[in-house]
Amino acid sequence: MFKKNLSLLLIGSLLLSLFAAPPALAKTKEEKAAAAAEKAAALAAKVKAGVAKLGASKDTKISVKLRNKTKLKGYISSIEEEAFVIADSKTGAETRVAYSDVTQAKGNNLSSGAIIAISAGIAVGATLLVLYLLARAYSD
């Protein structure tokens, strides 16, 4: 009799834990809103750091998707504390974009180290080509 009652008690507690756990783990609306705001703030900080890394110049190409599904392309003409300005490459029209409005940003800008490395590679290649052609000319 004791074993039967113990078995029923264990089964009941397992079933209770299955049905009672989800409401206890559910988040309130305030917690969801706070988590969304925290995620948006983290994304805005990431975008701000990325824009600062790219810098503002006509060589800095950027493509941005905004929260309202708008897409902007151009170059970064200026960087501010809460926003940055994208100038269209063709028309020159400038659009001020807040970091918090950005959902996705893609940009490219060659750093001075990359430019030096590319230049050095071209110089070495040209030197090797000239040496090869000279060696071939003298061997004939």
N, C-alpha and C positions, 0 to 999 in steps of 0.2 A: 504494500500500500504506500509506503514511504517513497519507494523508487518511482512509482507511478505519479505521485503528487510532485515530486522533484522534477520529473521529466516534463510534466505539464507547465510547471513554473518556468523552466528554462525555455521551452518553446514560446510561451507567452512573452517572456522578456525579450527574446530575439525578435519576435514579430513587432513588439512595441518599439524596439530600437530602429527597425526598418522604417516604420511609418512616422515616427516622431523626429527623426534626424533632419530631413529636408527643411521643415519650417524653422528649425533652430539654426540652420546654416544659411538661410536666405538673408539677403541684404535688404535694408530699408531703402526707400527712395533717396533719402539724404546721403546714405553711404554710397549709393551708386552715383549720385551727382558729384560727390566729393572725389570719388575715384576717377570719374571722367574729367573733372577739372584738373586733377593732378596729372593725368595723362596728357591733357592739352598743354599744360604748363611745361611739362618735360619735352614735348615735341617742339614748342616754341623756343625753348632754350637750345635745343639741338639745331634748329634752323638758324637761330641767331649766331651760334658758333660756326656753323658751316658758311654762312654769308660772310662773317668776319674773316674766315680763313681764305675765302676766294678773293676778297678785296673788291674795291670799286675802281673799275677801269673799262675802257672799250674792249679790251681783250678778254674780259670776264663774261663768258656766255652762261646764261642761266635759263632754265625752264621751270615754271612753277605752276602747281595746281592749287587752287584755292578752295575753301569750304563751300562756296556757292557754285562749284564745278567749273569755274572759269579757268582757262589756261593762258598763261602769259609767257612770252619768250622775248629775250633781248639780252641786254647787259646791265650790270649793276652800276648805276650812275652815282649813287650816294648811299651811305649807311648811317642810320640814326639809332638812337637808343631803343626805341620801341618799334621801328619800322625800317624798311629800306626802299629805295626807288629803282624800279626797272624801266629802262628806256628801250623802246622798240628800235631794233637795228636799222630798219628800213625808213620808218617815218620819223623817228626821234621823239615820239610821244612818250611822256613819262607817266608812270603809274606808281603811286605810293602804296606799299603793301605792308600791313602789320604782320609781325611774326606769328601772332596767334591765329591769323586767317589762313596760313599755309598748311596744306595737308601733305604735300610732296614737293620736293625741290631737287632738281638735278642741275649741276653746274660743272664747268671745267675751266681751268686756268693753269697754264704751265708755270710752275715755279721757276725761279732763276736757276736753281740747281738742275732742273730738267732741261732747260734751255742750254745751259753750259754742257751738259752731257751729250745732248743731240749735236751741238756744234762740234764738240771734240770728236764724236764718232764720224761725222762727215769729213772733218779734217784728216783723220787717220785713214779713212777710206780713200780719199783723194790722193794722199801721199802714197799709199800702197799701189794705187792704180798707176801713178806716174812712175814709180820705181819699176813696176812690172813692164810698162811700155818701154822704158829706157833699157832695161836688161834684155828685152826681146830685140830691140833695135841694134844693140851692140853684139848680140850673139849671131846675127845674120851676116 
